[in-house]
Amino acid sequence: MELLKNLNWRYATKKFDTTKKVSNNDLEKLKEAIQLSVSSYGLQLYKVLIIENPEIREQLKPVSWNQNQITDASHLFVFCNYKDATPEAIDGFIKQTAETRNLDLERLNGYGDFIKEKLNEKTPEEKTSWLKSQTYLALGNLLNACAELKIDACPMEGFEPDAYNKILGLDKKGLNAAVIAPIGYRHHEDHTIGQQKVRKPFDLLFQEI
């Protein structure tokens, strides 16, 4: 499997080469990989910001534990979950499904009602956790696509979401910064290059029943 080779190649890059930029062509491929990500019910209740602007990233660095990847990487991906799964968002998904698959909208309304009912069963805390979790599914596809294109990435939770929300104006859009990933190309001085991966052995990680 080429995927396994790619996963063995990648690592959480700590130092990026500031002179190298990800091409627009590769960015489009990464966007398509994210677009094709799975999500619960297919709703994709998130938005992904791709930040290249150096001034904005300088503002984000102090609220990202002053980690250099924020400013040194080619681009910064910010995965933002919607703060609520509104009936309007679900209705929009059902309408899009009907149009995409050339189906009668009336046939799908029952499914939309089912989704609303199941989400209404969640407590506010459960719904917040569920919405945030959706972004990690998309993040996984970004990391795998980066590995295939030999683009380095570093998934990060080391940042202050509330500060990101304020700087990027996410609150006004009903969004919340959930997880981030700088991408670019590793610097030859990155001390973590070539370090052996530390992973649990199969007998501890898996149980066949």
Phi and psi in degrees as GROMACS dihedral restraints (atoms count N, CA, C in turn):
[ dihedral_restraints ]
;  ai    aj    ak    al  type     phi  dphi    fc
    3     4     5     6     1   -63.6    20    10
    4     5     6     7     1   -31.7    20    10
    6     7     8     9     1   -57.7    20    10
    7     8     9    10     1   -43.2    20    10
    9    10    11    12     1   -64.9    20    10
   10    11    12    13     1   -38.4    20    10
   12    13    14    15     1   -63.0    20    10
   13    14    15    16     1   -42.6    20    10
   15    16    17    18     1   -65.5    20    10
   16    17    18    19     1   -39.7    20    10
   18    19    20    21     1   -68.8    20    10
   19    20    21    22     1   -32.4    20    10
   21    22    23    24     1   -71.7    20    10
   22    23    24    25     1   -27.7    20    10
   24    25    26    27     1   -73.6    20    10
   25    26    27    28     1   -39.4    20    10
   27    28    29    30     1   -75.8    20    10
   28    29    30    31     1   157.4    20    10
   30    31    32    33     1  -158.1    20    10
   31    32    33    34     1   165.7    20    10
   33    34    35    36     1   -75.5    20    10
   34    35    36    37     1    98.1    20    10
   36    37    38    39     1   -67.5    20    10
   37    38    39    40     1   128.8    20    10
   39    40    41    42     1   -98.9    20    10
   40    41    42    43     1   -24.5    20    10
   42    43    44    45     1  -135.1    20    10
   43    44    45    46     1   119.2    20    10
   45    46    47    48     1   -99.0    20    10
   46    47    48    49     1   153.0    20    10
   48    49    50    51     1   -82.7    20    10
   49    50    51    52     1   112.2    20    10
   51    52    53    54     1   -70.8    20    10
   52    53    54    55     1   -11.5    20    10
   54    55    56    57     1   -90.1    20    10
   55    56    57    58     1    -6.8    20    10
   57    58    59    60     1  -111.7    20    10
   58    59    60    61     1   134.3    20    10
   60    61    62    63     1  -118.9    20    10
   61    62    63    64     1   144.8    20    10
   63    64    65    66     1   -74.3    20    10
   64    65    66    67     1   132.1    20    10
   66    67    68    69     1   -70.0    20    10
   67    68    69    70     1   157.4    20    10
   69    70    71    72     1   -61.5    20    10
   70    71    72    73     1   -35.5    20    10
   72    73    74    75     1   -63.1    20    10
   73    74    75    76     1   -43.4    20    10
   75    76    77    78     1   -70.0    20    10
   76    77    78    79     1   -34.9    20    10
   78    79    80    81     1   -60.6    20    10
   79    80    81    82     1   -40.1    20    10
   81    82    83    84     1   -63.8    20    10
   82    83    84    85     1   -37.4    20    10
   84    85    86    87     1   -65.9    20    10
   85    86    87    88     1   -40.7    20    10
   87    88    89    90     1   -65.5    20    10
   88    89    90    91     1   -39.1    20    10
   90    91    92    93     1   -63.8    20    10
   91    92    93    94     1   -39.6    20    10
   93    94    95    96     1   -67.4    20    10
   94    95    96    97     1   -38.1    20    10
   96    97    98    99     1   -62.0    20    10
   97    98    99   100     1   -42.3    20    10
   99   100   101   102     1   -65.4    20    10
  100   101   102   103     1   -42.9    20    10
  102   103   104   105     1   -57.8    20    10
  103   104   105   106     1   -33.9    20    10
  105   106   107   108     1   -85.3    20    10
  106   107   108   109     1     4.1    20    10
  108   109   110   111     1   -64.3    20    10
  109   110   111   112     1   148.9    20    10
  111   112   113   114     1   -73.6    20    10
  112   113   114   115     1   155.7    20    10
  114   115   116   117     1  -156.1    20    10
  115   116   117   118     1   158.0    20    10
  117   118   119   120     1   -59.9    20    10
  118   119   120   121     1   126.9    20    10
  120   121   122   123     1    62.9    20    10
  121   122   123   124     1     0.0    20    10
  123   124   125   126     1    80.2    20    10
  124   125   126   127     1    13.7    20    10
  126   127   128   129     1   -73.5    20    10
  127   128   129   130     1   -32.1    20    10
  129   130   131   132     1    49.2    20    10
  130   131   132   133     1    59.9    20    10
  132   133   134   135     1   -84.7    20    10
  133   134   135   136     1    60.6    20    10
  135   136   137   138     1  -153.9    20    10
  136   137   138   139     1   165.1    20    10
  138   139   140   141     1  -132.9    20    10
  139   140   141   142     1   145.8    20    10
  141   142   143   144     1  -115.6    20    10
  142   143   144   145     1   118.3    20    10
  144   145   146   147     1   -90.4    20    10
  145   146   147   148     1   133.4    20    10
  147   148   149   150     1  -114.8    20    10
  148   149   150   151     1   105.4    20    10
  150   151   152   153     1  -105.5    20    10
  151   152   153   154     1   119.2    20    10
  153   154   155   156     1  -109.2    20    10
  154   155   156   157     1   -26.7    20    10
  156   157   158   159     1   -53.2    20    10
  157   158   159   160     1   117.0    20    10
  159   160   161   162     1   -67.1    20    10
  160   161   162   163     1   -31.7    20    10
  162   163   164   165     1   -67.1    20    10
  163   164   165   166     1   -41.5    20    10
  165   166   167   168     1   -65.8    20    10
  166   167   168   169     1   -40.2    20    10
  168   169   170   171     1   -68.8    20    10
  169   170   171   172     1   -30.4    20    10
  171   172   173   174     1   -65.7    20    10
  172   173   174   175     1   -34.6    20    10
  174   175   176   177     1   -68.5    20    10
  175   176   177   178     1   -34.1    20    10
  177   178   179   180     1   -79.4    20    10
  178   179   180   181     1   -24.0    20    10
  180   181   182   183     1   -58.8    20    10
  181   182   183   184     1   -47.7    20    10
  183   184   185   186     1   -61.1    20    10
  184   185   186   187     1   -29.7    20    10
  186   187   188   189     1   -94.5    20    10
  187   188   189   190     1    15.2    20    10
  189   190   191   192     1  -122.1    20    10
  190   191   192   193     1    36.2    20    10
  192   193   194   195     1    59.1    20    10
  193   194   195   196     1    25.7    20    10
  195   196   197   198     1    56.4    20    10
  196   197   198   199     1    34.1    20    10
  198   199   200   201     1   -80.4    20    10
  199   200   201   202     1   130.8    20    10
  201   202   203   204     1   -65.6    20    10
  202   203   204   205     1   -23.4    20    10
  204   205   206   207     1   -57.9    20    10
  205   206   207   208     1   -30.0    20    10
  207   208   209   210     1   -59.7    20    10
  208   209   210   211     1   -42.4    20    10
  210   211   212   213     1   -98.8    20    10
  211   212   213   214     1   -24.3    20    10
  213   214   215   216     1   -87.4    20    10
  214   215   216   217     1   -23.5    20    10
  216   217   218   219     1   -69.5    20    10
  217   218   219   220     1   164.0    20    10
  219   220   221   222     1   -66.0    20    10
  220   221   222   223     1   -46.9    20    10
  222   223   224   225     1  -142.6    20    10
  223   224   225   226     1   155.4    20    10
  225   226   227   228     1  -117.5    20    10
  226   227   228   229     1   119.2    20    10
  228   229   230   231     1   -93.2    20    10
  229   230   231   232     1   127.4    20    10
  231   232   233   234     1  -118.7    20    10
  232   233   234   235     1   113.3    20    10
  234   235   236   237     1   -89.5    20    10
  235   236   237   238     1   120.2    20    10
  237   238   239   240     1  -119.7    20    10
  238   239   240   241     1   123.0    20    10
  240   241   242   243     1   -87.6    20    10
  241   242   243   244     1   148.6    20    10
  243   244   245   246     1   -70.1    20    10
  244   245   246   247     1   144.5    20    10
  246   247   248   249     1   -76.2    20    10
  247   248   249   250     1   -13.6    20    10
  249   250   251   252     1  -150.8    20    10
  250   251   252   253     1   150.3    20    10
  252   253   254   255     1   -97.4    20    10
  253   254   255   256     1    88.7    20    10
  255   256   257   258     1   -77.9    20    10
  256   257   258   259     1   154.1    20    10
  258   259   260   261     1   -56.9    20    10
  259   260   261   262     1   -33.9    20    10
  261   262   263   264     1   -65.3    20    10
  262   263   264   265     1   -38.1    20    10
  264   265   266   267     1   -65.9    20    10
  265   266   267   268     1   -40.3    20    10
  267   268   269   270     1   -67.9    20    10
  268   269   270   271     1   -42.5    20    10
  270   271   272   273     1   -60.6    20    10
  271   272   273   274     1   -39.3    20    10
  273   274   275   276     1   -63.9    20    10
  274   275   276   277     1   -39.4    20    10
  276   277   278   279     1   -64.9    20    10
  277   278   279   280     1   -42.5    20    10
  279   280   281   282     1   -63.9    20    10
  280   281   282   283     1   -41.2    20    10
  282   283   284   285     1   -64.6    20    10
  283   284   285   286     1   -42.6    20    10
  285   286   287   288     1   -63.4    20    10
  286   287   288   289     1   -40.1    20    10
  288   289   290   291     1   -61.5    20    10
  289   290   291   292     1   -44.4    20    10
  291   292   293   294     1   -62.1    20    10
  292   293   294   295     1   -43.1    20    10
  294   295   296   297     1   -69.7    20    10
  295   296   297   298     1   -40.7    20    10
  297   298   299   300     1   -67.5    20    10
  298   299   300   301     1   -39.1    20    10
  300   301   302   303     1  -101.1    20    10
  301   302   303   304     1     7.4    20    10
  303   304   305   306     1    54.4    20    10
  304   305   306   307     1    51.3    20    10
  306   307   308   309     1  -113.0    20    10
  307   308   309   310     1   157.8    20    10
  309   310   311   312     1   -71.0    20    10
  310   311   312   313     1   125.3    20    10
  312   313   314   315     1   -57.4    20    10
  313   314   315   316     1   -36.0    20    10
  315   316   317   318     1   -61.4    20    10
  316   317   318   319     1   -29.9    20    10
  318   319   320   321     1   -69.0    20    10
  319   320   321   322     1   -24.3    20    10
  321   322   323   324     1  -100.7    20    10
  322   323   324   325     1   -10.7    20    10
  324   325   326   327     1   -60.1    20    10
  325   326   327   328     1   -33.7    20    10
  327   328   329   330     1   -63.1    20    10
  328   329   330   331     1   -37.6    20    10
  330   331   332   333     1   -67.4    20    10
  331   332   333   334     1   -39.6    20    10
  333   334   335   336     1   -61.8    20    10
  334   335   336   337     1   -41.4    20    10
  336   337   338   339     1   -64.5    20    10
  337   338   339   340     1   -37.2    20    10
  339   340   341   342     1   -62.0    20    10
  340   341   342   343     1   -45.3    20    10
  342   343   344   345     1   -60.7    20    10
  343   344   345   346     1   -46.4    20    10
  345   346   347   348     1   -60.5    20    10
  346   347   348   349     1   -41.4    20    10
  348   349   350   351     1   -63.4    20    10
  349   350   351   352     1   -44.4    20    10
  351   352   353   354     1   -67.5    20    10
  352   353   354   355     1   -37.7    20    10
  354   355   356   357     1   -71.6    20    10
  355   356   357   358     1   -32.8    20    10
  357   358   359   360     1   -67.9    20    10
  358   359   360   361     1   -19.1    20    10
  360   361   362   363     1   -74.7    20    10
  361   362   363   364     1   -16.9    20    10
  363   364   365   366     1   -79.9    20    10
  364   365   366   367     1   145.7    20    10
  366   367   368   369     1   -71.8    20    10
  367   368   369   370     1   162.0    20    10
  369   370   371   372     1   -54.1    20    10
  370   371   372   373     1   -39.3    20    10
  372   373   374   375     1   -66.6    20    10
  373   374   375   376     1   -42.0    20    10
  375   376   377   378     1   -65.4    20    10
  376   377   378   379     1   -39.1    20    10
  378   379   380   381     1   -67.6    20    10
  379   380   381   382     1   -40.2    20    10
  381   382   383   384     1   -61.3    20    10
  382   383   384   385     1   -44.6    20    10
  384   385   386   387     1   -63.9    20    10
  385   386   387   388     1   -41.1    20    10
  387   388   389   390     1   -64.3    20    10
  388   389   390   391     1   -43.6    20    10
  390   391   392   393     1   -64.0    20    10
  391   392   393   394     1   -42.6    20    10
  393   394   395   396     1   -65.5    20    10
  394   395   396   397     1   -37.8    20    10
  396   397   398   399     1   -62.8    20    10
  397   398   399   400     1   -28.8    20    10
  399   400   401   402     1   -60.9    20    10
  400   401   402   403     1   -33.1    20    10
  402   403   404   405     1   -67.0    20    10
  403   404   405   406     1   -28.0    20    10
  405   406   407   408     1   -72.1    20    10
  406   407   408   409     1   -27.5    20    10
  408   409   410   411     1   -64.4    20    10
  409   410   411   412     1   -42.2    20    10
  411   412   413   414     1   -69.1    20    10
  412   413   414   415     1   -38.7    20    10
  414   415   416   417     1   -58.5    20    10
  415   416   417   418     1   -41.5    20    10
  417   418   419   420     1   -58.3    20    10
  418   419   420   421     1   -41.4    20    10
  420   421   422   423     1   -66.9    20    10
  421   422   423   424     1   -37.8    20    10
  423   424   425   426     1   -60.1    20    10
  424   425   426   427     1   -46.9    20    10
  426   427   428   429     1   -63.1    20    10
  427   428   429   430     1   -41.7    20    10
  429   430   431   432     1   -66.6    20    10
  430   431   432   433     1   -41.2    20    10
  432   433   434   435     1   -66.9    20    10
  433   434   435   436     1   -40.3    20    10
  435   436   437   438     1   -59.2    20    10
  436   437   438   439     1   -44.3    20    10
  438   439   440   441     1   -61.1    20    10
  439   440   441   442     1   -39.6    20    10
  441   442   443   444     1   -66.4    20    10
  442   443   444   445     1   -36.3    20    10
  444   445   446   447     1   -87.1    20    10
  445   446   447   448     1     2.9    20    10
  447   448   449   450     1    56.5    20    10
  448   449   450   451     1    44.7    20    10
  450   451   452   453     1  -108.5    20    10
  451   452   453   454     1   132.4    20    10
  453   454   455   456     1   -82.9    20    10
  454   455   456   457     1   153.0    20    10
  456   457   458   459     1  -149.9    20    10
  457   458   459   460     1   159.4    20    10
  459   460   461   462     1  -143.2    20    10
  460   461   462   463     1    96.1    20    10
  462   463   464   465     1   -64.2    20    10
  463   464   465   466     1   136.5    20    10
  465   466   467   468     1  -140.8    20    10
  466   467   468   469     1   135.5    20    10
  468   469   470   471     1  -111.0    20    10
  469   470   471   472     1     1.7    20    10
  471   472   473   474     1   -82.1    20    10
  472   473   474   475     1    70.4    20    10
  474   475   476   477     1  -156.8    20    10
  475   476   477   478     1   168.2    20    10
  477   478   479   480     1  -101.0    20    10
  478   479   480   481     1   102.4    20    10
  480   481   482   483     1   -55.9    20    10
  481   482   483   484     1   -42.1    20    10
  483   484   485   486     1   -62.0    20    10
  484   485   486   487     1   -38.9    20    10
  486   487   488   489     1   -68.5    20    10
  487   488   489   490     1   -40.8    20    10
  489   490   491   492     1   -58.9    20    10
  490   491   492   493     1   -45.2    20    10
  492   493   494   495     1   -58.8    20    10
  493   494   495   496     1   -38.9    20    10
  495   496   497   498     1   -72.4    20    10
  496   497   498   499     1   -48.5    20    10
  498   499   500   501     1   -63.0    20    10
  499   500   501   502     1   -40.2    20    10
  501   502   503   504     1   -92.3    20    10
  502   503   504   505     1     0.5    20    10
  504   505   506   507     1    66.4    20    10
  505   506   507   508     1    33.0    20    10
  507   508   509   510     1   -76.0    20    10
  508   509   510   511     1   -32.1    20    10
  510   511   512   513     1   -57.6    20    10
  511   512   513   514     1   -40.0    20    10
  513   514   515   516     1   -66.6    20    10
  514   515   516   517     1   -20.3    20    10
  516   517   518   519     1  -102.0    20    10
  517   518   519   520     1     6.2    20    10
  519   520   521   522     1    69.1    20    10
  520   521   522   523     1    29.0    20    10
  522   523   524   525     1  -116.9    20    10
  523   524   525   526     1   160.4    20    10
  525   526   527   528     1  -139.3    20    10
  526   527   528   529     1   129.7    20    10
  528   529   530   531     1   -69.7    20    10
  529   530   531   532     1   119.1    20    10
  531   532   533   534     1  -103.8    20    10
  532   533   534   535     1   -45.9    20    10
  534   535   536   537     1  -155.7    20    10
  535   536   537   538     1   151.5    20    10
  537   538   539   540     1  -128.1    20    10
  538   539   540   541     1   161.5    20    10
  540   541   542   543     1  -153.3    20    10
  541   542   543   544     1   102.6    20    10
  543   544   545   546     1   -68.8    20    10
  544   545   546   547     1   142.7    20    10
  546   547   548   549     1  -131.3    20    10
  547   548   549   550     1   154.8    20    10
  549   550   551   552     1   166.3    20    10
  550   551   552   553     1  -135.2    20    10
  552   553   554   555     1  -135.0    20    10
  553   554   555   556     1   133.7    20    10
  555   556   557   558     1   -59.9    20    10
  556   557   558   559     1   142.6    20    10
  558   559   560   561     1   -86.5    20    10
  559   560   561   562     1   142.1    20    10
  561   562   563   564     1   -65.1    20    10
  562   563   564   565     1   -14.8    20    10
  564   565   566   567     1   -92.8    20    10
  565   566   567   568     1     2.9    20    10
  567   568   569   570     1   -63.1    20    10
  568   569   570   571     1   119.4    20    10
  570   571   572   573     1   -70.0    20    10
  571   572   573   574     1   -13.1    20    10
  573   574   575   576     1   -94.3    20    10
  574   575   576   577     1    -1.0    20    10
  576   577   578   579     1   -61.2    20    10
  577   578   579   580     1   133.2    20    10
  579   580   581   582     1    79.1    20    10
  580   581   582   583     1    -0.4    20    10
  582   583   584   585     1   -66.7    20    10
  583   584   585   586     1   138.4    20    10
  585   586   587   588     1   -65.9    20    10
  586   587   588   589     1   136.6    20    10
  588   589   590   591     1   -67.0    20    10
  589   590   591   592     1   140.1    20    10
  591   592   593   594     1  -106.3    20    10
  592   593   594   595     1   108.6    20    10
  594   595   596   597     1  -137.2    20    10
  595   596   597   598     1   148.7    20    10
  597   598   599   600     1   -64.1    20    10
  598   599   600   601     1   142.8    20    10
  600   601   602   603     1   -69.1    20    10
  601   602   603   604     1   160.3    20    10
  603   604   605   606     1   -52.9    20    10
  604   605   606   607     1   -41.5    20    10
  606   607   608   609     1   -68.1    20    10
  607   608   609   610     1   -20.5    20    10
  609   610   611   612     1   -94.5    20    10
  610   611   612   613     1   -27.8    20    10
  612   613   614   615     1   -86.8    20    10
  613   614   615   616     1   -30.5    20    10
  615   616   617   618     1  -120.5    20    10
  616   617   618   619     1   149.2    20    10
  618   619   620   621     1  -137.0    20    10
  619   620   621   622     1   121.2    20    10
  621   622   623   624     1   -94.5    20    10
  622   623   624   625     1   129.0    20    10
